[in-house]
Amino acid sequence: MSISSKHKTTPQELWKELRDMGSKMFFTIPFGSPIDKMSGFIAVTGNKSTEFPILTICVGKLKEGSIVSTIIFPSVDEYVKFSEGLYVDSAVRFASNQIEE
């Protein structure tokens, strides 16, 4: 399931909530920016025992608040399949100089 919505919270406020739930941040937006200066982020919530891993993409709006998209995976296996697919795609399409054909 995927959900996208506008939030009144800033990316920093949302990240604090997710962090307190044990989420892991993959990237800040702009990439590599410190949390206090980020305008968005990509994070995942869950672990091996979690029934539904959640991928969150948050981008701050120009004025107030943010736009948040979440993908709720139906199982840990589906999240792993998604992650493996990203890895394979990155290796095949973007790291071609490291792969012998």
Biotite code that builds the C-alpha atoms (Angstrom):
import biotite.structure as struc

atoms = struc.array([
    struc.Atom([0.000, 0.000, 0.000], chain_id="A", res_id=1, res_name="MET", atom_name="CA", element="C"),
    struc.Atom([1.215, 3.528, -0.735], chain_id="A", res_id=2, res_name="SER", atom_name="CA", element="C"),
    struc.Atom([0.035, 6.722, 0.886], chain_id="A", res_id=3, res_name="ILE", atom_name="CA", element="C"),
    struc.Atom([0.946, 10.291, 0.022], chain_id="A", res_id=4, res_name="SER", atom_name="CA", element="C"),
    struc.Atom([-0.245, 13.344, 1.907], chain_id="A", res_id=5, res_name="SER", atom_name="CA", element="C"),
    struc.Atom([0.517, 16.890, 2.976], chain_id="A", res_id=6, res_name="LYS", atom_name="CA", element="C"),
    struc.Atom([1.648, 17.376, 6.575], chain_id="A", res_id=7, res_name="HIS", atom_name="CA", element="C"),
    struc.Atom([1.844, 20.459, 8.736], chain_id="A", res_id=8, res_name="LYS", atom_name="CA", element="C"),
    struc.Atom([5.060, 19.158, 10.300], chain_id="A", res_id=9, res_name="THR", atom_name="CA", element="C"),
    struc.Atom([8.522, 19.990, 9.015], chain_id="A", res_id=10, res_name="THR", atom_name="CA", element="C"),
    struc.Atom([10.854, 17.241, 7.831], chain_id="A", res_id=11, res_name="PRO", atom_name="CA", element="C"),
    struc.Atom([12.827, 17.681, 11.084], chain_id="A", res_id=12, res_name="GLN", atom_name="CA", element="C"),
    struc.Atom([9.709, 17.204, 13.226], chain_id="A", res_id=13, res_name="GLU", atom_name="CA", element="C"),
    struc.Atom([8.615, 14.137, 11.276], chain_id="A", res_id=14, res_name="LEU", atom_name="CA", element="C"),
    struc.Atom([12.107, 12.657, 11.421], chain_id="A", res_id=15, res_name="TRP", atom_name="CA", element="C"),
    struc.Atom([12.145, 13.093, 15.216], chain_id="A", res_id=16, res_name="LYS", atom_name="CA", element="C"),
    struc.Atom([8.890, 11.105, 15.465], chain_id="A", res_id=17, res_name="GLU", atom_name="CA", element="C"),
    struc.Atom([10.200, 8.351, 13.201], chain_id="A", res_id=18, res_name="LEU", atom_name="CA", element="C"),
    struc.Atom([13.587, 8.249, 14.948], chain_id="A", res_id=19, res_name="ARG", atom_name="CA", element="C"),
    struc.Atom([11.812, 7.802, 18.285], chain_id="A", res_id=20, res_name="ASP", atom_name="CA", element="C"),
    struc.Atom([10.045, 4.789, 16.735], chain_id="A", res_id=21, res_name="MET", atom_name="CA", element="C"),
    struc.Atom([13.398, 3.244, 15.779], chain_id="A", res_id=22, res_name="GLY", atom_name="CA", element="C"),
    struc.Atom([13.505, 4.298, 12.129], chain_id="A", res_id=23, res_name="SER", atom_name="CA", element="C"),
    struc.Atom([16.729, 4.397, 10.150], chain_id="A", res_id=24, res_name="LYS", atom_name="CA", element="C"),
    struc.Atom([17.486, 7.339, 7.872], chain_id="A", res_id=25, res_name="MET", atom_name="CA", element="C"),
    struc.Atom([19.014, 6.417, 4.524], chain_id="A", res_id=26, res_name="PHE", atom_name="CA", element="C"),
    struc.Atom([19.492, 9.907, 3.102], chain_id="A", res_id=27, res_name="PHE", atom_name="CA", element="C"),
    struc.Atom([18.840, 13.528, 3.850], chain_id="A", res_id=28, res_name="THR", atom_name="CA", element="C"),
    struc.Atom([17.695, 15.839, 1.055], chain_id="A", res_id=29, res_name="ILE", atom_name="CA", element="C"),
    struc.Atom([19.723, 17.600, -0.270], chain_id="A", res_id=30, res_name="PRO", atom_name="CA", element="C"),
    struc.Atom([21.903, 14.493, -0.066], chain_id="A", res_id=31, res_name="PHE", atom_name="CA", element="C"),
    struc.Atom([24.403, 14.709, 2.752], chain_id="A", res_id=32, res_name="GLY", atom_name="CA", element="C"),
    struc.Atom([22.857, 17.772, 4.394], chain_id="A", res_id=33, res_name="SER", atom_name="CA", element="C"),
    struc.Atom([22.779, 17.933, 8.201], chain_id="A", res_id=34, res_name="PRO", atom_name="CA", element="C"),
    struc.Atom([19.424, 17.100, 9.780], chain_id="A", res_id=35, res_name="ILE", atom_name="CA", element="C"),
    struc.Atom([18.855, 20.649, 11.012], chain_id="A", res_id=36, res_name="ASP", atom_name="CA", element="C"),
    struc.Atom([19.250, 21.987, 7.438], chain_id="A", res_id=37, res_name="LYS", atom_name="CA", element="C"),
    struc.Atom([17.634, 19.176, 5.459], chain_id="A", res_id=38, res_name="MET", atom_name="CA", element="C"),
    struc.Atom([14.589, 19.831, 3.327], chain_id="A", res_id=39, res_name="SER", atom_name="CA", element="C"),
    struc.Atom([13.604, 16.169, 3.265], chain_id="A", res_id=40, res_name="GLY", atom_name="CA", element="C"),
    struc.Atom([14.708, 12.587, 3.850], chain_id="A", res_id=41, res_name="PHE", atom_name="CA", element="C"),
    struc.Atom([14.289, 8.925, 2.970], chain_id="A", res_id=42, res_name="ILE", atom_name="CA", element="C"),
    struc.Atom([13.913, 6.497, 5.890], chain_id="A", res_id=43, res_name="ALA", atom_name="CA", element="C"),
    struc.Atom([12.718, 2.996, 6.733], chain_id="A", res_id=44, res_name="VAL", atom_name="CA", element="C"),
    struc.Atom([10.845, 1.839, 9.812], chain_id="A", res_id=45, res_name="THR", atom_name="CA", element="C"),
    struc.Atom([10.882, -1.743, 11.006], chain_id="A", res_id=46, res_name="GLY", atom_name="CA", element="C"),
    struc.Atom([13.153, -4.725, 11.623], chain_id="A", res_id=47, res_name="ASN", atom_name="CA", element="C"),
    struc.Atom([13.140, -8.532, 11.292], chain_id="A", res_id=48, res_name="LYS", atom_name="CA", element="C"),
    struc.Atom([10.237, -8.902, 13.684], chain_id="A", res_id=49, res_name="SER", atom_name="CA", element="C"),
    struc.Atom([8.158, -6.124, 12.101], chain_id="A", res_id=50, res_name="THR", atom_name="CA", element="C"),
    struc.Atom([5.113, -7.309, 10.251], chain_id="A", res_id=51, res_name="GLU", atom_name="CA", element="C"),
    struc.Atom([4.968, -4.323, 7.869], chain_id="A", res_id=52, res_name="PHE", atom_name="CA", element="C"),
    struc.Atom([8.215, -2.488, 6.959], chain_id="A", res_id=53, res_name="PRO", atom_name="CA", element="C"),
    struc.Atom([7.545, 1.132, 6.000], chain_id="A", res_id=54, res_name="ILE", atom_name="CA", element="C"),
    struc.Atom([9.576, 3.246, 3.573], chain_id="A", res_id=55, res_name="LEU", atom_name="CA", element="C"),
    struc.Atom([9.071, 6.992, 4.079], chain_id="A", res_id=56, res_name="THR", atom_name="CA", element="C"),
    struc.Atom([10.006, 9.747, 1.632], chain_id="A", res_id=57, res_name="ILE", atom_name="CA", element="C"),
    struc.Atom([9.513, 13.263, 3.002], chain_id="A", res_id=58, res_name="CYS", atom_name="CA", element="C"),
    struc.Atom([10.067, 16.518, 1.109], chain_id="A", res_id=59, res_name="VAL", atom_name="CA", element="C"),
    struc.Atom([9.572, 19.918, 2.708], chain_id="A", res_id=60, res_name="GLY", atom_name="CA", element="C"),
    struc.Atom([7.179, 22.351, 1.057], chain_id="A", res_id=61, res_name="LYS", atom_name="CA", element="C"),
    struc.Atom([8.383, 25.830, 0.096], chain_id="A", res_id=62, res_name="LEU", atom_name="CA", element="C"),
    struc.Atom([6.264, 27.436, 2.771], chain_id="A", res_id=63, res_name="LYS", atom_name="CA", element="C"),
    struc.Atom([5.084, 25.438, 5.736], chain_id="A", res_id=64, res_name="GLU", atom_name="CA", element="C"),
    struc.Atom([4.974, 21.682, 6.274], chain_id="A", res_id=65, res_name="GLY", atom_name="CA", element="C"),
    struc.Atom([5.955, 18.800, 4.042], chain_id="A", res_id=66, res_name="SER", atom_name="CA", element="C"),
    struc.Atom([4.720, 16.211, 1.593], chain_id="A", res_id=67, res_name="ILE", atom_name="CA", element="C"),
    struc.Atom([5.149, 12.633, 2.762], chain_id="A", res_id=68, res_name="VAL", atom_name="CA", element="C"),
    struc.Atom([4.914, 9.439, 0.741], chain_id="A", res_id=69, res_name="SER", atom_name="CA", element="C"),
    struc.Atom([5.003, 6.072, 2.450], chain_id="A", res_id=70, res_name="THR", atom_name="CA", element="C"),
    struc.Atom([5.159, 2.587, 1.067], chain_id="A", res_id=71, res_name="ILE", atom_name="CA", element="C"),
    struc.Atom([3.891, -0.018, 3.504], chain_id="A", res_id=72, res_name="ILE", atom_name="CA", element="C"),
    struc.Atom([5.234, -3.397, 2.492], chain_id="A", res_id=73, res_name="PHE", atom_name="CA", element="C"),
    struc.Atom([2.879, -6.338, 3.088], chain_id="A", res_id=74, res_name="PRO", atom_name="CA", element="C"),
    struc.Atom([5.713, -8.400, 4.624], chain_id="A", res_id=75, res_name="SER", atom_name="CA", element="C"),
    struc.Atom([9.411, -8.368, 5.454], chain_id="A", res_id=76, res_name="VAL", atom_name="CA", element="C"),
    struc.Atom([9.966, -10.699, 2.481], chain_id="A", res_id=77, res_name="ASP", atom_name="CA", element="C"),
    struc.Atom([8.454, -8.152, 0.077], chain_id="A", res_id=78, res_name="GLU", atom_name="CA", element="C"),
    struc.Atom([10.681, -5.393, 1.519], chain_id="A", res_id=79, res_name="TYR", atom_name="CA", element="C"),
    struc.Atom([13.756, -7.621, 1.087], chain_id="A", res_id=80, res_name="VAL", atom_name="CA", element="C"),
    struc.Atom([12.673, -8.401, -2.499], chain_id="A", res_id=81, res_name="LYS", atom_name="CA", element="C"),
    struc.Atom([12.314, -4.644, -3.167], chain_id="A", res_id=82, res_name="PHE", atom_name="CA", element="C"),
    struc.Atom([15.741, -3.923, -1.642], chain_id="A", res_id=83, res_name="SER", atom_name="CA", element="C"),
    struc.Atom([17.396, -6.682, -3.641], chain_id="A", res_id=84, res_name="GLU", atom_name="CA", element="C"),
    struc.Atom([15.738, -5.360, -6.800], chain_id="A", res_id=85, res_name="GLY", atom_name="CA", element="C"),
    struc.Atom([17.196, -1.898, -6.160], chain_id="A", res_id=86, res_name="LEU", atom_name="CA", element="C"),
    struc.Atom([20.621, -3.389, -5.581], chain_id="A", res_id=87, res_name="TYR", atom_name="CA", element="C"),
    struc.Atom([20.552, -5.471, -8.765], chain_id="A", res_id=88, res_name="VAL", atom_name="CA", element="C"),
    struc.Atom([19.256, -2.514, -10.796], chain_id="A", res_id=89, res_name="ASP", atom_name="CA", element="C"),
    struc.Atom([21.998, -0.236, -9.461], chain_id="A", res_id=90, res_name="SER", atom_name="CA", element="C"),
    struc.Atom([24.658, -2.813, -10.284], chain_id="A", res_id=91, res_name="ALA", atom_name="CA", element="C"),
    struc.Atom([23.367, -3.474, -13.806], chain_id="A", res_id=92, res_name="VAL", atom_name="CA", element="C"),
    struc.Atom([22.410, 0.046, -14.852], chain_id="A", res_id=93, res_name="ARG", atom_name="CA", element="C"),
    struc.Atom([24.714, 2.352, -12.942], chain_id="A", res_id=94, res_name="PHE", atom_name="CA", element="C"),
    struc.Atom([27.869, 0.446, -12.020], chain_id="A", res_id=95, res_name="ALA", atom_name="CA", element="C"),
    struc.Atom([28.464, -1.096, -15.427], chain_id="A", res_id=96, res_name="SER", atom_name="CA", element="C"),
    struc.Atom([32.163, -0.252, -15.307], chain_id="A", res_id=97, res_name="ASN", atom_name="CA", element="C"),
    struc.Atom([32.464, -2.736, -12.405], chain_id="A", res_id=98, res_name="GLN", atom_name="CA", element="C"),
    struc.Atom([30.616, -5.594, -14.111], chain_id="A", res_id=99, res_name="ILE", atom_name="CA", element="C"),
    struc.Atom([32.203, -7.701, -16.807], chain_id="A", res_id=100, res_name="GLU", atom_name="CA", element="C"),
    struc.Atom([29.881, -8.600, -19.631], chain_id="A", res_id=101, res_name="GLU", atom_name="CA", element="C"),
])
